[in-house]
Amino acid sequence: MAGGVLLVVLENLYGYGPTAARPMTEDLPLAATGVKGATRAAMTAELLAAADAGRVRIAIGRASDFFGPGVTEGSVLGGRVFGNALAGRRADFIGNPDLPHTYSYVPDIAAGLATLGTDPGAEGQVWHLPGPPTVTTRAFLDQVAHEVGHPVGIRPVSKLVLRALGLVNPTLRELAETSYQFDQPFILDTSKYQAAFGGAGTPLADAIAATVAWYRTRPGTP
C-alpha cells in the first residue's frame, strides 16, 4: 500500500441508485443513472482505483440522510422538519412517510469516521456507518412530536411541485432527482461495521432530543 496519511472519505448513498427496496450493503453495485448518482459512483471508482494502484490510502464511510445539532440546510431533516415542528407548523416531506427509511445522526457519523481513521482494519474498504435504528419517517416525526410537546403534521411535497420549484432552486432540483429514496424502503445495512468494530448508533429518542434542544437555542425559536 502507499505510504502517508490514511484518507477517510465520507460519501452519501446516491451512487447506488434505486435499490427496489433491497437493504443497501457495501457490495451493492453503484448503478445510479442520474447525474448526481453517476457522478458519485465515478468519484468512488476513481478513489478505489487509486487505492488499488497504491497511490493513496483510503477508507470510505457512507451515511444516509443526516440530522443533528447544527444541521439546518442541505438535509431533508433540517429546518423544514425540526424548525417547523418547534414553530407549530407542519413538516415538509417528500414521498411516502410510512416506509422505513434510515436516517443518520451527525455525531454518529463523526464517531464512525474517527474509527475508520484510527483502526488499521478499515483501510481499503467501504463501510456503512451506524446510526439510530431504522424506522418509518412517520415514526420519526412522532418522536419529534413527543419531544416538542405537540403533534407534528406532514405537508406533502409532490414530485410535480418539487420539479417546478427546482427550476429556480438548485437544492430542490437535486432533491427531485433522488426522490426515489422516499418512494420505497430505504434501508442502510450497517452490520459489516458493527461486526468489525462493535458498537451501535445513538438511540433515536436521544438523537432527536439533542437535536430539538439545539434548535431551541436558535434566536426566534419558540
N, C-alpha and C positions, 0 to 999 in steps of 0.2 A: 504493500500500500504506500501511497505518497506520504511523505513526512509532513510536519507542520500541524497547524491547529485544526481540530475537527470542526467542520462547518455543520451547524444544526439548522435545518430549514423547516419552517412552518408552512404547510400547504393547506388549502381548502379541499373540498371534495368534488369540485367542478369537473375534474378530469375523468371521473367515472361515467358521467352522463347518466341518463335514466337507467335504473337497475331492475325494473319490473318487480319492485318490492323485495328483491333479494337483499338481505343484510350485507353491508359492504365489509369485505375483508381485504387485507393487504394484497392478496393475489388476484383480486378482481381486475380485469383488463381496463386500461384507460381508454374508453371507447367513445368519449364525448364527440359530438359533431358540431355543436355550437361554437361560436367564436371564442367565448370565454373558456369553455371546457377544453377545446382543442389547443388553445394557447397554453393552458396549464399543463396539459398532457405533454406537449412538446418541450416545455421547460423542464419537466421531470425527466423525460427521456434524455435530455442533454446532460442533466446533472448525473444521472446514473451511468451514462456512457463515460463521462469524465472520471467518475469514481472507478469504473471497471478498468479504465486505461491507466489508473494510478496517478492521475493529475491532481486529484483532490480527495480529501477525506470527508465523508458526509454521513449524516443520519437525518432522515426525513420523518417529521411528525405531522400527522394530519388530524384536523379537528372539524367539527360541524359548525352550524350557525351558533355564534357566540353571544354571551351576555355576561353581565357582571358590573361591579362598581366601575365607574368611569366610562362605560360604553353608552354613547348617546347616538352617534351616527354610524352608518355603514353596517348596521345589523338589523335584522327583522325584529329583534327583541330590544331595541333601543328605546328612544323617547316615545315612539308611537305605540309602545306597549306599556312600559313602566311609567313613563311620564304621563301618558293619557290616563292610566289607571289611577294614579295619585290625584289627578285633577278631576276625577269623576267622569271622564269621557270614555267612550268605547275604544277598545284596542283595534287598530288596523291589522288586518290579516289577509293573506293570500291563500287560496286553496281550501282544502277540507280540514277543519280543525279536529276532526275525530279520528284521524290517522296517527299512528305512532310516529314520532319524529325525535331524533336525537338532537339535543341542544348541548353545547359545550360551555363550560364556565371558565372565564378567563384565568382565575388563579389556578385552576386545574391544568389548563394549557401550559401556563408558566412552569408549574411543578413538573409536568411531563417532559417539557423541553430541557429542563435542568437535568433530569435523569438521563436523557439521551446524550447530553453533552458531557456527562461525567462517568457513565458506565461503558467500559470497552465493548461490551456485548452488543451495543446499539449500532455500532459503526457499519455502514454499508447497506443498511436496511431501511424499509419503510415501516412506520409504527402508527397505529391509530391510538390517539391519546384518550385516556379515560376521562369521564365526566359524570354528572348526575345520571341516575337511571333514566332510560328512555321511557317517555310517557306520551300520551296524545297531547297535542297543543291545547286542547280544551282543558285537560287535567292540569297542564302547566298554568294556564290562566286562572283556573280555580284556586291554585295555590297562591298566585299573585293576589287574587281577591281576598283570600284568607288573611294575607299579610297586610293589605291596605285597609281591611276592615269593612269593605262594602263590595257588592257584586261588580264584576267587570264584564261588560258586554263585548260582543265582537262586531266590528264594522267590516263586512266582507269587501275586498277589493277584487273585482273581476279581472280576468286576463285582458278583456277588451279595454277596460279603463286603464289598466296598467300599461298597455301598449300605447294608448293615446297619450297618457301623461309622459311616457318615455320619449315622445317626440321632442319634448322641451326639457326633460330631466334625465341626465345620463344615468344616475343611480337607479331610477325606476326602469329605465330601458334595460339595464343589466339584470334587474330582478325578473323582468319579463322572460328573458332567455332561460333562466333557471327555475321558473315557476313549477316545472315538473316535480321538483323536490317536495311540493306540498299537495300534489295530486295522487301520491302513492305513499305507502310506508317508506320512511327514510331513516334507516337504522344503521348506526355505525357500530361494528363489532370490534370491541377493544380487548378481546380475550388474549390475543398474542402478547400485547404489552403486559397485561396483568399476570400472565403465566411466567413471563421473563423477569419482571421487576417487582411483582406484588403490588398491593395497594389498590385503591379504587378512587373514584371521584367523590366530590363533596355531595352529601345528601341534598336532594333537590330543595327541601324546605329551608335548609341553612343557606344555600346559594341564593335563593330568592329573597330571603330575609336580609342578607347582606346587601343585595342589590337595591332593594327598596329603601333600606336605611341610608345608602349613599344618595339616592335620588332625593330623599327628604332634606338633605343638606344643601341642595341647589337653590339659589335665590328664586323666589316666586313659586316654589313648590308648596302645595297645601300641607 
